Amino acid sequence: MTLLLCWSNVSLPYWEGQGVGLYAQKVQHGKASYYPKRWTGRHTANGDRLHHDSMTCAHRKHPFGTLLRVTNQKNGRQVIVRVTDRGPFGRGRIIDLSWAAAKELDMLRAGVVPVTVEIADSVDVITDPTPAPSP
């Protein structure tokens, strides 16, 4: 009986509990870079096509579809992005962002900035705070 209980605790799938992959950390600090606009149309690891206006990213460990909050540590700006690709493979980088996400973080000129990456809470994900026009 003891062996069964220990085994069941170890074998929980990643989506139970914290909602992160086996080796993905809840909060990461490191450097972010971004995909250039000219990469629009390329296939990502999950099969989607990259578009520079999408709010997407590449991450090594988080499962595809995970929503991440990325904060630019230099200016405090934040974006919510969806994991659609694997990477980055550049040394010292923890996330690659779409061009649109990089623009929102005001990092286009710098190219690489220090960021904090964490799983987005459901409260963080707001579709559009602007009220719909009245009929």
N, C-alpha and C positions, 0 to 999 in steps of 0.2 A: 504493500500500500504506500509506503514512504517513497519508494522508487517511482511509482506512478505519479505522485504529486510533484516530485521534483522534475520529472520529465515534462509534465504538462506546463509547468511554469517556464521552462526553457524553450519549449517549442511554440510559444505563442507567435502568430504571424505578426509582421511589422505593423499592420494597420490596426491591431488591437493595442490598447494602452496609449502610447504617446503619438502614434501616427507617423513615425519616421522609420526609415530603413534601418537595417541592422547596425550599420556603422555611421549613420547620419547623426550629427549632434543637433541638439535643440537650438543652440545659439553658436554662430561661428563669427570670428573676426578675421579679416584678411583683406586681400585686394580683389577688386572687380575690374574687368575689362568689358568690352562690348563688341558685337558683330558689326562690321562695316555695312553700310547700305547696299553695297554691290553684291552682298551675299544673298539678297532677296531672291527667293525661288529655290534655294538649295533645300534638300531634304534634311530634316533633323533626325535624331536617333529613334524617335517614336513614330516616324513616318510622315509627320506634318511637313508642310513647306514653310520655310522661314519667310517672314515678311517684316520689313523694318518698322512698320507701324504697330506690330503686335507687342503685347506686354508679356514677353516670354524670356526664358533663361536656360542656360545649360548648367547642370550641377552634377558632380560625380556620384553622389550617394542617394539623394532624395528620389523617391519613386516619381515616374512621369505623372503629371497632373497635380502634383503637390503645389499649393500656393505658398509662396515665400514673401516675407516682408524684407526688403533690402533698404538699409539706411546708409546714406552717405555720411561718414563720420566727420567730414570737413564742414558740411553746411547743414546737416540735420534733415535734409530732404529724404522722403520715403516713397517707395513704390511697392505695389503688389504684383508679382510676376508668377507665371505658371511654368513649371519644369517641363520642357519638351525635348531636351537634348542632353547629351553627356559631355562632360568636360568641366572646366577648362583644363587644358593640358599644359598651359604655360606655367613656368615655375613661380610658386608663391601666390597663385591666383586661386580663389575659392569659387568664383561664379563668373560666367559670361552672360551679359545682358543683351537684349535686343537694342537696336538703335533708339527706339522710342523710349524705352526704360532708361537708357543712359541719358537721353535728353532731359527727361523728368528729374533725374538726379543731378543735372547740371555738371556732367562729367565728360562731355564731348571734347572739349579743348584739352583737358588733362589726359584723357585716354585710359588711365588706370588710377583708381582712387581707393582709399581704405573704406571698407564697409562692414556693417554688421548684418548678418543674414539669420533670420529666424522664421519658423513656421508661422504663417498668418493665422490669426484667430478668426473665427467666423464674424466677429464684430468688425474686424478690419476691412472685410470685403464689402464695400458699398458700391453698388452698380453706378448710380449717378445721383448725387445729392441735389441736382437742379430739379425743381418741380416741373411737371409736365404742363404745357400751355393749356389754358382754359379753352373749351370749345366755343 
